[in-house]
Amino acid sequence: MSKEKFTILESTCVPLPFENVDTDQIIPARFLSATSRDGFGENLFRDWRYDKAGNRNMEFVLNDAKYKGKILVAGKNFGSGSSREHAVWAIYDYGFRAVVSSFFADIFKNNALNNGLLPVVVPEKFLNNLLFKIQKDPGSKISIDLEKQLITILTVGESAAFEINPYKKECMLKGLDDIDYLLSKTDLISSFETVKKL
């Protein structure tokens, strides 16, 4: 399923300064029975957002009205644990389009790239500074320029470069998934097949 194109994202952020957040914390296993990707966002971080009686935990950041935006800024080692793709679906369905951390579990990172969610790996010093600035001023905006592979804290002009697989970068810039990408190359594939037969 193709996603929206990702070029430059400018947004306020939601800080989640916890390390070693695993996929079961992102979307608990009891919510994995749905047959569609839609609706997972309502159970994102379910056990942190609500108590056992179903009441909102107003101390958790997603329930704090002062924090909002399309960028989740998380602590080191985000997305560890089981390889459930549903974790990415939940983050995307909630409205996030990028997650910033100093380290992602490989499977989570690949799942994110396959589903239009940009995982941005930054140095720990930059991450800690970003978290501090967001918590001090929730209105702080950052810009993520995928073409330039650059993330910038707009209020202070501090930037950091990030890496991304070139193929996945092209897919995200064009809003393509793997199947869409192959279909976009139909003419080239046909040409190759024609030449091969000669």
C-alpha positions as CSV (number, residue, x, y, z in Angstrom):
1,M,0.0,0.0,0.0
2,S,1.5,3.3,-1.0
3,K,1.7,6.1,1.4
4,E,1.8,9.9,1.2
5,K,5.0,11.4,-0.2
6,F,7.6,12.4,2.4
7,T,9.7,15.4,1.4
8,I,10.0,18.0,4.1
9,L,8.2,17.6,7.4
10,E,8.0,20.6,9.7
11,S,6.1,20.0,13.0
12,T,6.1,20.2,16.7
13,C,7.0,17.0,18.5
14,V,5.8,14.6,21.2
15,P,8.7,13.7,23.6
16,L,8.9,10.1,24.9
17,P,12.2,10.1,26.8
18,F,12.2,6.4,27.7
19,E,14.9,4.0,26.6
20,N,14.3,0.4,25.4
21,V,10.7,0.8,24.4
22,D,9.7,-2.5,22.9
23,T,6.9,-3.4,20.4
24,D,4.7,-4.8,23.2
25,Q,4.7,-1.4,24.9
26,I,4.0,0.3,21.6
27,I,1.0,-2.0,20.8
28,P,0.1,-4.7,23.4
29,A,-0.3,-8.2,21.9
30,R,-4.0,-8.4,22.9
31,F,-4.8,-5.8,20.2
32,L,-3.2,-7.6,17.3
33,S,-6.3,-9.5,16.1
34,A,-7.6,-6.8,13.7
35,T,-7.6,-7.7,10.0
36,S,-7.1,-4.1,8.8
37,R,-4.2,-1.6,9.4
38,D,-6.7,1.0,10.4
39,G,-7.7,1.7,14.0
40,F,-4.4,0.6,15.7
41,G,-3.7,4.2,16.7
42,E,-6.3,4.2,19.4
43,N,-4.3,1.5,21.2
44,L,-0.9,3.0,20.8
45,F,1.0,2.8,24.1
46,R,-2.3,1.5,25.5
47,D,-1.0,0.4,28.9
48,W,0.7,3.7,29.5
49,R,-2.1,5.9,28.3
50,Y,-4.8,4.1,30.4
51,D,-5.0,2.4,33.7
52,K,-6.5,-1.0,34.2
53,A,-10.0,0.5,34.7
54,G,-9.7,2.2,31.3
55,N,-9.2,5.7,32.7
56,R,-6.7,8.0,31.0
57,N,-3.3,8.4,32.7
58,M,-3.1,12.2,32.5
59,E,0.7,12.1,33.3
60,F,1.4,10.2,30.1
61,V,2.6,12.4,27.3
62,L,0.0,11.4,24.7
63,N,-2.7,12.5,27.1
64,D,-1.0,15.9,27.7
65,A,-2.6,18.5,25.5
66,K,0.5,20.7,25.4
67,Y,2.3,18.1,23.3
68,K,1.2,17.4,19.7
69,G,2.7,17.0,16.3
70,K,3.6,14.5,13.6
71,I,7.0,13.7,15.1
72,L,7.6,11.3,18.0
73,V,11.0,11.8,19.7
74,A,12.0,8.7,21.6
75,G,14.8,7.5,23.8
76,K,17.6,5.1,22.8
77,N,16.7,1.6,21.5
78,F,13.2,2.2,20.2
79,G,11.2,-0.7,18.8
80,S,13.0,-3.6,20.3
81,G,11.3,-6.9,21.0
82,S,9.1,-9.0,18.7
83,S,9.0,-8.1,15.0
84,R,5.3,-7.1,14.9
85,E,4.6,-4.7,12.0
86,H,1.5,-3.6,14.0
87,A,3.7,-1.4,16.1
88,V,4.5,0.8,13.1
89,W,0.8,0.7,11.9
90,A,-0.2,2.0,15.4
91,I,2.3,4.9,15.3
92,Y,1.4,5.8,11.7
93,D,-2.4,5.5,12.4
94,Y,-2.1,7.8,15.4
95,G,-0.8,10.5,13.1
96,F,3.0,10.3,13.4
97,R,5.0,10.5,10.2
98,A,8.5,10.3,11.7
99,V,10.2,8.9,14.8
100,V,13.5,10.3,16.1
101,S,15.9,8.3,18.3
102,S,19.6,7.5,18.7
103,F,19.0,3.8,17.9
104,F,16.2,1.7,16.5
105,A,15.9,-2.1,16.5
106,D,16.6,-3.3,12.9
107,I,13.3,-5.0,12.3
108,F,11.3,-2.0,13.6
109,K,13.4,0.3,11.4
110,N,12.7,-1.8,8.3
111,N,9.0,-2.1,9.1
112,A,8.8,1.6,9.5
113,L,10.5,2.3,6.1
114,N,8.2,-0.3,4.5
115,N,5.1,1.5,5.8
116,G,5.9,5.2,5.2
117,L,7.1,6.0,8.7
118,L,10.5,7.7,8.7
119,P,12.9,6.5,11.4
120,V,15.5,9.2,12.0
121,V,18.7,8.2,13.8
122,V,20.6,11.1,15.4
123,P,23.6,11.3,17.8
124,E,22.7,10.9,21.5
125,K,23.8,14.5,22.2
126,F,21.5,15.9,19.6
127,L,18.6,13.7,20.8
128,N,19.1,14.7,24.4
129,N,19.2,18.4,23.4
130,L,16.1,18.0,21.3
131,L,14.2,16.3,24.1
132,F,15.2,19.0,26.5
133,K,14.1,21.8,24.2
134,I,10.7,20.1,23.5
135,Q,10.0,19.6,27.2
136,K,11.0,23.2,27.9
137,D,9.0,24.6,25.0
138,P,6.4,22.3,23.6
139,G,5.9,24.7,20.7
140,S,9.4,24.1,19.4
141,K,9.4,23.0,15.8
142,I,11.8,20.8,14.0
143,S,12.2,20.2,10.2
144,I,13.1,16.9,8.7
145,D,14.3,17.2,5.1
146,L,14.4,13.8,3.6
147,E,16.0,14.8,0.3
148,K,18.9,16.5,2.2
149,Q,18.8,13.9,5.0
150,L,18.9,16.7,7.6
151,I,17.0,17.2,10.8
152,T,16.9,20.8,12.2
153,I,15.7,22.3,15.5
154,L,14.2,25.4,13.9
155,T,14.2,27.6,17.0
156,V,18.0,27.4,17.4
157,G,19.1,26.3,13.9
158,E,20.9,23.2,15.2
159,S,21.0,20.3,12.7
160,A,22.1,16.7,12.4
161,A,22.5,14.5,9.3
162,F,20.9,11.1,9.2
163,E,21.4,8.0,7.0
164,I,18.7,6.1,5.0
165,N,18.8,3.3,2.5
166,P,18.8,5.0,-0.9
167,Y,16.0,2.7,-2.3
168,K,13.8,3.4,0.7
169,K,14.5,7.1,0.4
170,E,13.3,7.1,-3.2
171,C,10.2,5.1,-2.2
172,M,9.3,7.6,0.6
173,L,10.0,10.7,-1.5
174,K,7.6,9.3,-4.2
175,G,5.1,7.8,-1.8
176,L,5.6,4.2,-3.1
177,D,5.7,0.8,-1.5
178,D,7.7,-2.1,-3.0
179,I,4.9,-3.1,-5.4
180,D,4.3,0.5,-6.6
181,Y,8.0,0.9,-7.2
182,L,8.1,-2.2,-9.4
183,L,5.1,-1.1,-11.3
184,S,6.7,2.3,-11.9
185,K,9.5,0.4,-13.6
186,T,7.2,-1.5,-16.0
187,D,8.6,0.2,-19.1
188,L,12.2,-0.6,-18.1
189,I,11.4,-4.2,-17.3
190,S,9.6,-4.6,-20.7
191,S,12.6,-3.1,-22.4
192,F,14.9,-5.5,-20.7
193,E,12.8,-8.4,-21.6
194,T,12.7,-7.3,-25.2
195,V,16.4,-6.9,-25.4
196,K,16.9,-10.3,-23.6
197,K,14.8,-12.0,-26.3
198,L,16.9,-10.6,-29.2
